[in-house]
Structures are given as C-alpha cells and as structure tokens.
C-alpha cells in the first residue's frame, strides 16, 4: 500500500482528490493539510509518514515552494509531487529545484495521474509530458542562464530586445537611462558572443533564454 499526503488550501479539492485516489489500486491518503504550516503540525502528530506528498504551489501562510524545501530537509525519503493549475516556467523550475520529482497539472486525467503515481512509487520520478511541459528542457535552460551569469535586469532587457521595441522605448519601459540599456546590451553581446541585435535575438532563442 502506497500512502499519500495532500497539501492544498482548497478543502473541496482535497476531499475530492482523496476520494479519487481511494479508487486507485494500492493507494491510501493518510495526511491532508491546507498549507505548509498546517502540514508541519499534522506531520508532528502523525504516527506514519506518507510515501508521496502532493503539493499545491500557491497557498497562504506557507506556499508549495517553501513547503517542498522544508519536507526535503526534514523528510528526504518522501517523494514530492507538485500538483497545480500554475504551468508557468518559474513555478515549474522552482518546485523541481525544491525537490519535487514531478510537476502535474490539476486538470490531468485520472488515468494519467494514476500512471504518474505508479511510476513515482516504483521509480522515484515521473518524466511524462502529458501537459506538453518539458521539465528537463526548462531546467537545462535555467542552468545555462545561470552559467552565463545573466542578471535579472539583463534578462528583462533580453526579453524586450527580442521584439520590435526601440532601445529608447525599452529604457523607458524598464525605467532606466539609455546609457544603462547600452550597458545591458554590451554585457549580453559579450556573454553570448554576438555583435548585433539580430545575433543577440537568434542566440537567445537558440539557447532558449527567452520566450516569444
């Protein structure tokens, strides 16, 4: 029997998910919590630890990211799975970095969810891409970005530069001087080994540093 924990601030969703998991062969929900703080209390009171913890991303008091980091530190044997409506790149990267072995969307079909849980229980991870989200690609792109030491402001400029905006308009949009924008441009030219704005855009796309 694989035991499950559910952490989500919507009680109706928690109860509904629990009922659905009860129909899966070999699964039993033993902990339900409304957020990370609530989970900490219930984990201290629980006599047994779940094998898999399903975590919502956006929760009050203690969100999924902080909850995942805490669980990873305190209970590293528990397999962490993000289960959210949020499919943006930042949320996915943060949850995977915090220790989640899978990121599933809440509109995942029950059959796909059962398949994912079976693989997580047996293999320790799930690499399915039913929601067309390539987690490994996102992580690799993030790692490449970090290796280049691109600052948040340079990243913001890079995203704007890969459009038809003029540098003057970008400066106004970012609330900085045109001299500052020139600095971002020259720094990125050097980091990406390019000599023109076209080259900058093409290299940024090739390295998957921007989304168009």
Secondary structure per residue as TSV (DSSP state, phi and psi in degrees):
chain	resnum	aa	ss	phi	psi
A	1	X	-	360.0	124.5
A	2	X	E	-93.1	124.7
A	3	X	E	-94.7	145.6
A	4	X	E	-125.8	144.6
A	5	X	E	-118.3	145.1
A	6	X	E	-126.5	127.8
A	7	X	E	-124.2	110.8
A	8	X	-	-159.5	139.1
A	9	X	S	-81.6	-1.6
A	10	X	-	-102.0	105.9
A	11	X	H	-61.1	-38.3
A	12	X	H	-63.2	-40.3
A	13	X	H	-64.8	-42.6
A	14	X	H	-59.0	-47.5
A	15	X	H	-66.0	-42.2
A	16	X	H	-65.4	-42.9
A	17	X	H	-64.1	-40.3
A	18	X	H	-60.4	-41.6
A	19	X	H	-65.6	-39.4
A	20	X	H	-66.9	-43.5
A	21	X	H	-62.5	-29.5
A	22	X	H	-66.2	-20.7
A	23	X	T	-84.8	-13.9
A	24	X	S	-76.7	145.1
A	25	X	T	-73.7	118.5
A	26	X	T	88.5	21.8
A	27	X	E	-125.1	143.0
A	28	X	E	-143.8	123.7
A	29	X	E	-82.6	123.2
A	30	X	E	-116.0	-13.9
A	31	X	E	-139.5	133.0
A	32	X	E	-129.6	129.5
A	33	X	E	-139.1	154.5
A	34	X	S	-92.9	-16.3
A	35	X	S	-169.0	-179.6
A	36	X	H	-62.8	-40.3
A	37	X	H	-63.4	-44.0
A	38	X	H	-62.1	-39.2
A	39	X	H	-64.2	-42.8
A	40	X	H	-56.2	-43.6
A	41	X	H	-63.9	-45.7
A	42	X	H	-71.5	-30.8
A	43	X	H	-66.6	-36.1
A	44	X	H	-68.6	-29.0
A	45	X	H	-89.8	-18.4
A	46	X	-	-75.5	141.3
A	47	X	S	-85.9	-16.7
A	48	X	S	-134.6	149.5
A	49	X	-	-101.8	141.0
A	50	X	-	-71.4	151.9
A	51	X	S	-76.2	-35.8
A	52	X	E	-130.2	136.0
A	53	X	E	-116.4	121.9
A	54	X	E	-94.2	122.4
A	55	X	E	-119.1	127.4
A	56	X	-	-73.4	155.4
A	57	X	S	-87.6	-51.0
A	58	X	S	-96.9	107.4
A	59	X	-	-141.0	149.8
A	60	X	S	-74.6	163.0
A	61	X	S	72.2	-52.2
A	62	X	S	-154.2	107.1
A	63	X	-	-76.9	-179.9
A	64	X	H	-63.8	-35.8
A	65	X	H	-65.1	-49.0
A	66	X	H	-66.5	-36.9
A	67	X	H	-65.3	-42.9
A	68	X	H	-63.2	-42.8
A	69	X	H	-62.2	-42.4
A	70	X	H	-63.9	-45.0
A	71	X	H	-63.5	-40.2
A	72	X	H	-61.7	-37.5
A	73	X	H	-77.0	-42.3
A	74	X	H	-88.7	-34.4
A	75	X	-	-135.6	67.8
A	76	X	T	-62.2	-16.9
A	77	X	T	-78.4	-18.4
A	78	X	S	-76.3	132.2
A	79	X	E	-83.3	124.4
A	80	X	E	-100.1	132.9
A	81	X	E	-131.0	122.1
A	82	X	E	-78.6	132.5
A	83	X	E	-132.6	106.1
A	84	X	E	-147.9	163.9
A	85	X	S	-88.0	-11.8
A	86	X	-	-86.3	116.4
A	87	X	-	-116.7	23.1
A	88	X	-	-79.4	155.2
A	89	X	H	-57.9	-41.0
A	90	X	H	-62.8	-44.2
A	91	X	H	-62.3	-43.2
A	92	X	H	-63.4	-49.2
A	93	X	H	-61.0	-45.1
A	94	X	H	-62.2	-42.2
A	95	X	H	-70.6	-39.2
A	96	X	H	-65.0	-42.4
A	97	X	H	-64.7	-31.0
A	98	X	T	-75.5	-8.3
A	99	X	T	123.2	0.9
A	100	X	E	-72.5	138.4
A	101	X	E	-95.3	-1.6
A	102	X	E	-161.4	155.5
A	103	X	E	-132.0	109.8
A	104	X	E	-114.8	145.4
A	105	X	E	-88.8	149.6
A	106	X	T	-66.9	-19.1
A	107	X	T	-91.7	13.9
A	108	X	-	-59.5	137.5
A	109	X	-	-63.5	141.7
A	110	X	H	-51.9	-37.1
A	111	X	H	-65.0	-39.0
A	112	X	H	-68.8	-38.0
A	113	X	H	-63.7	-43.3
A	114	X	H	-64.1	-41.7
A	115	X	H	-61.4	-43.6
A	116	X	H	-62.0	-46.3
A	117	X	H	-63.6	-37.9
A	118	X	H	-62.4	-43.2
A	119	X	H	-69.5	-38.3
A	120	X	H	-64.9	-41.6
A	121	X	H	-65.5	-35.5
A	122	X	H	-94.0	-38.6
A	123	X	H	-102.6	-23.7
A	124	X	S	93.4	1.6
A	125	X	-	-160.1	167.1
A	126	X	-	-142.1	120.0
A	127	X	-	-108.2	15.1
A	128	X	-	-61.8	154.2
A	129	X	-	-127.4	43.3
A	130	X	T	-61.5	-27.4
A	131	X	T	-97.8	14.7
A	132	X	S	59.7	35.3
A	133	X	-	-114.7	114.5
A	134	X	-	-91.4	93.1
A	135	X	H	-61.9	-42.9
A	136	X	H	-62.9	-38.6
A	137	X	H	-62.5	-42.6
A	138	X	H	-62.7	-43.5
A	139	X	H	-66.4	-41.2
A	140	X	H	-64.2	-39.6
A	141	X	H	-64.5	-40.3
A	142	X	H	-64.5	-41.8
A	143	X	H	-64.7	-38.7
A	144	X	H	-64.1	-40.9
A	145	X	H	-62.2	-43.5
A	146	X	H	-66.4	-36.8
A	147	X	H	-65.4	-29.9
A	148	X	T	-81.2	-9.1
A	149	X	T	58.9	41.1
A	150	X	-	-77.2	123.9
A	151	X	-	-76.2	161.3
A	152	X	H	-56.1	-39.4
A	153	X	H	-70.3	-37.4
A	154	X	H	-65.0	-38.8
A	155	X	H	-63.6	-40.9
A	156	X	H	-63.1	-44.4
A	157	X	H	-62.9	-42.9
A	158	X	H	-59.0	-42.9
A	159	X	H	-61.7	-43.7
A	160	X	H	-68.8	-36.0
A	161	X	H	-65.3	-26.1
A	162	X	S	-86.6	47.4
A	163	X	S	-148.0	-171.8
A	164	X	S	-94.9	12.5
A	165	X	-	-68.6	143.1
A	166	X	-	-76.6	159.5
A	167	X	H	-61.5	-36.1
A	168	X	H	-63.8	-41.8
A	169	X	H	-66.0	-40.5
A	170	X	H	-61.6	-40.9
A	171	X	H	-60.7	-44.9
A	172	X	H	-64.8	-40.4
A	173	X	H	-64.2	-38.6
A	174	X	H	-85.8	-9.5
A	175	X	T	72.0	33.9
A	176	X	S	-129.8	171.2
A	177	X	-	-76.9	161.6
A	178	X	H	-64.9	-29.2
A	179	X	H	-63.6	-38.9
A	180	X	H	-64.8	-41.7
A	181	X	H	-62.3	-40.6
A	182	X	H	-58.7	-37.8
A	183	X	H	-66.5	-42.9
A	184	X	H	-60.9	-43.2
A	185	X	H	-63.0	-48.4
A	186	X	H	-65.0	-38.8
A	187	X	H	-63.2	-43.1
A	188	X	H	-71.3	-35.1
A	189	X	H	-55.8	-44.1
A	190	X	H	-70.0	-43.8
A	191	X	H	-67.9	-35.2
A	192	X	H	-98.1	1.1
A	193	X	T	58.3	50.3
A	194	X	-	-127.9	169.4
A	195	X	S	-128.5	3.0
A	196	X	S	-148.9	166.2
A	197	X	H	-65.8	-38.3
A	198	X	H	-61.6	-46.0
A	199	X	H	-61.9	-37.6
A	200	X	H	-61.7	-46.9
A	201	X	H	-64.2	-44.5
A	202	X	H	-63.7	-41.2
A	203	X	H	-70.2	-37.9
A	204	X	H	-62.9	-40.1
A	205	X	H	-68.6	-42.5
A	206	X	H	-61.1	-39.1
A	207	X	T	-86.5	-0.9
A	208	X	T	58.5	44.0
A	209	X	-	-91.2	-14.6
A	210	X	-	-133.1	159.1
A	211	X	-	-116.7	127.9
A	212	X	-	-102.5	360.0
